[in-house]
Amino acid sequence: AQFADKLYLTNGVMVPRVYDGTTMAAVGLTQSPTMTAAASATSGNLKGNYLYKLVSTIAGIRQNGSAASTNLIRVDNQASLSWTADTNASVDGYEIYRTTGTGTTYYYLTTISGRLTVAYTDNISDTTLQEQRLLEEHGDTPPTCYFVEPHKQRMWWLRTDTNPTRGFWSDAGLPESVYASNYLDFSDSETVGDIITGGLGNYEGLFVVFTEKAVWTVSGTGDVIGDIVDWTKTRTNATTGSVSARTAVRIPAGSKFTDQLGQSQTTSVSSIAYFTPLGDIRLFDGENDLIVSHPVRTTAATFNYAQRAKIHATIDPINDQVIWFLP
C-alpha cells in the first residue's frame, strides 16, 4: 500500500518493509528512551494500574514516543519515574504521558526541561489527567501482518498469525507508529475460525475489511473521546466474504451487469465487486451483496479453491470493463 510517497509491503512472515523509491528497509521508528516506573512509599493520588511513555522534544517538536514502561500498580501512592538521557544532542526536553489507573489511553502528564533531566515524581490524579492532550505519537512498530491499507490518513495493518481477524490502525499521519492496543477484531460467534483476506480504504467514507466469511465496515474518525475510540465496526448483510482483497475493485454508479435472469442491470451507487470463496463474483454497496457472475457461473465455479489467494482483478480502461483472473 502507498502512503504519501512511500510504499509499504507485507507478507505475514517478515517484518513489514518500506520503500521510498531508493531504499528498502524494515519499518520501525527511532523511539524516545524508555521510562522506568517504580513505586514510591509516599502517599498520593495514584490508584490503579499505570503505564508511562516518554516523548523527546526538539524545539517544541515532538519525536516518536518510547516503548511503554512496565506496569506499575499503585494504591493511594505516588510513582518515581526515571530514564536514560536521549542520545540525540538536539533534544532539549521531554513530555511524559500516562494512562489512567483503569485505561489504556495515554494522556499528557508534564513537560521536563533539559535533555539531562531524567527523573520525575508523579502524583497527578486521573481526573486531572483526562483533561489533557492525548498521545498521538506512540512510536511502536507495526505488527508482522499479511495486509496493509490506508484509510483516513491512517495505515491499517491487518491479520497476524496470532490474531488472524485483527486489524491495527496507526497514529494519524504516522503509518509506522502503531499502538498495540489500537485494534479492532473482525469476528463474531458466526465467523469462528475466519481470517482477514484484505481491506479497502476510503470507500464512501468507510473502511471495508474482507474475511472469508463476511464483509465488515468501519466508520468514524479514530479520535479518542475519554477512553472510547470513535470507530464503529459493523458486520454487513453480505452473505459471504472475499478470497482476497486483490479481487476487489471499485465500480462506479451507472455500471452495467447481467443479473441471474439474464437481464441487463445498472448500479445505482458506487459499489465494490469481488470474488467470493463460493466461486462467484458479487457487488457490494456498503451493506448488501448481489451476485453478478451468472453468465460465467460455470467457469467461475471451476476455480482452484486451494489457490484462491492468487485470484485478482484489474480494470480495462479502454473497454470500460473489469477482468478477473482465476486459477
N, C-alpha and C positions, 0 to 999 in steps of 0.2 A: 504494500500500500504506500501511496505517496502522501507525505505531509510536508507542506511548504515545498522546499527544494530538495528534500531528502527522501530516499526510498528505503522502506523497511521490509525485511524479508524474514519469514519464519518457516520452520518445518516440524516443530514439535519435539525435536531431538537436540539440536544445538541451541545455544544462547542466541536470541534474535540478532540479526545483523542490520547495520545501517550503512547506506551507500550515498555519498554526497556528490557523485559524479566523477570523483577521482580515487577516493579511498574507501575500502570496505573494512568495517570494524565491528566488534561486538557492541551492542547497545550498553548503556550504563554511563552515569554521570559522576563527576568528581564530587563527592559529598563533603559536607562540613564535618568537623570532628564529632565523634560520638560521646554523649554525656554519660557519666556515672552518677546514678541516683542512689543516695544512701540515707538510711534512717537517722533522724535526729531525735534525741530524747526530750527536746524542748516541746512543751505543749503548744498547740497551734490549731489552725483551721482546716488541716487536711484530714479527710476521712474517706477512704476508699482505695481503689487500685489505680495507680498512676503510671503514665508513660511520658517521656520527655524527648524532644528533638531540639537540636541546635541549628541555627541558620547564621552563617557568617555573612557579614555585610562589608561592602566596599563602596565608600562614598554614598551610602544610603541605598545601594543596590543589593538586593537580597541574592545570595548564592543558593546553591542546591542544599536542601535540608540534609541533616545527618541521618544515619541509621537510628532506629529507636533505642532508647535506653532499655535496660531490663525493667521488668515490672517492680513497682515499689508500693507496698501496702502500708497505709498509714491509718491510725485511729486517734484522731484529735492531737496530731503531732505536726512537726514541720519536716522538711526534706532538705538534705545537704547535697548540692549539685557541684560537680567538678568535671573538667575536660582538659585535654591537651591543646595548647595554643595552635591555631591554624598555621600550617607551614607557609601559606601564601602571605608574603610580607605586605601585600597591598590591603589585606584585611584590617579594618580599623574598629571592628566591634562585632557584637553578636546579638541576635534575637533568640529568646528562649520560648518554646511552645510546649504546652502540656495538655493532656486530656483531662476531663473531669474524672471523678472517682468512680463513675459508672459508665463512662462513654469511651468512644474510640476516636472522636474528632479532636484534632489539636487546635488549641486557642493560644493566641499571643499572651505571654506571661510578663516579660520585661525585656528591656534593652540593656546590654552590657557595653560600656565604652572601653575601647582599647583592646588590641589583639592579645596582649599578655595577661589580661584579667580573666581568670579561668575558674572562678568559683562563684556560687550564689546560694543563698538560703531562701527556700520557697515557703511562704506562709500565706498565699493568696487563696481565698475561698473559691469554691466552684461557682457561686452566684456572681461574684465579681468577674471571674474568668470568662464566663459565657457572654459577656458584653463586649469582648474584644475580637480582634481580627482572627479569621480562620487561616490556618496554614494552607498555602496553595503551591508550595514548592517542596513537596515531600522528598524528592531526590532518589527514591528507591527504584531499583532496576526492574523492568518489566519481567513477567514470568516467561519461562520457556514454553511457548504455546504454538499452536498449529496455524492460527489465523490472526490477521491484524487488519483493522478497518477504521478509517477516520470518520468522525461524526461530531458536528458542532464544536470544532476546534479542540476536540479531544481524540486521542487514539484509543481504540478498544482492542484489547489483547484477549483472544478467545480460545478456550479449550486447552487444558493441560492434561497430561496423563493422570495426574492425581485427581483433577476436577474436570471431567470431560464436558460438563454442562455449565461451566462457569465462565463469565466474561468480566474482565477487569478494565476499568476506564482510567485514563491518565489525568493528570492535572491539566487545567485549561492552558492550551498553547505549549505544553511541555510533554510531547509524546513519549519521552523516555523516563518520565517521573511518574511512577505508579505506586500508590499506597496500597499495601497488601490487603487492607480491609475494604478497599473501594471495589466491590464486585457485586454482580447480580448472578443468581443461579437460575438457569433457564430449564427448569424441570418441575414436574408435579407428580402426583400419585399415579397418573395415567401414562406417564412417559418414563417410568423407571427403566434404567439401562440405556437411555438415549444418549446421543453425543451431538455436540455442535458441529455443523458442517460448513459454517461460514457466516458472514454478515454482510449487510449492505447499508451504508450510512446515508443520511440526508435524503431519505425518501419521504417527500411530503411532510418534512419536519420530524420524521420518525427514524429510529434506528431499527432495522429489521434483522433478526437473528434466526437463521435456519438451523433446525436439528433434523434428524432423520424422520422423526415422528410428528413434528409440529413446526409452526411458524410463529415467532414471537415478535412483538414490537415494544420499543421503549420510547416513551415520550418524556418531556421535561427538559430541564437545563443542566442538571448536575449540581446546582447550587445547594448549599447546606443551610438548613433552617433549624436552629437548635442542633440536635444530633440527627436530624432527619434529612436525607438526601432527596432532592427533587427529581427523582426518576420514577416513572410509573411503568412497571413491567406488565404486559398483557399477553396471555396466550390467545391467539386469534381463533376464529372459527375454521381455519384451514384444516382439512381432514388429514393431511399428511405433510411431511416436510420436503426437503431437497436433498439430493445425493451430494451436492457440492454447490457452494455459492458461485463457483465459476460457471454454473449453468444458468445463473440468474441474470437477466438483462432488463433494463427499464424500457417499457413500452408506452409511447405517448398516447394521449387520448385521441380517438379517431382511427386507431389501428384496426385492421380487418382480420378476422379469423373465421374459420368454419366450425359451427357447433356440431353436436352429436346427431342432429337431424339433417346435416348437410347444408344448412342454411348459412349464408354469409352474415356475420355479425360485426359490430363495430364497438370498440371500447369507449366508454363514456368518460372515464377518468384515467389519469396516468396509473399504470399498473406495472407489476413485475411478473415476467414469465420465467418459469424454472422447470427443471426435470426432476421428477419425484422417484423415490425408491419403488413405486408401484409400476414404473415403466410408462409413464405418460408425462405430458407437458401441461402445466397449468398456469392460469393467470391469477395473480393475487392483487387485490385492490386496496390492501391495508387492513382488511378484516375477513374477507371470504375468498375461496378459491374456486376456479372453474376450469374443467378440462377443455383444452383447445387442440389436442392432438388426435382427434377422432379420425381424420383422413389418413393418418400414418400410424394408427394404433397397432397394427400387426407388426410393422417394422420396429417401432419403439419398444414393444414388448420383448423383442429378441435381444435386448441389451445384456451384457455380461454383468450381473449383479456384483460379482467379486471385484470387478474393475470399475465400479460405479464412480469412484473419485476422479477418474480420468475424463468423464463427460464434461464438455464445456460448450459454451455458446459464443457466437460473435455476430455482430450486426454488419450486414452487407449494405453500405450506404448507397451504392449505385442502384440496386434493385429494391431498396427500402424493405428489406426482409431480415428475419433472424434465422441463422443456421445453427443447428445443434449437431455436434459430433459425438458419437457414442460407439464404444466397443461392442 
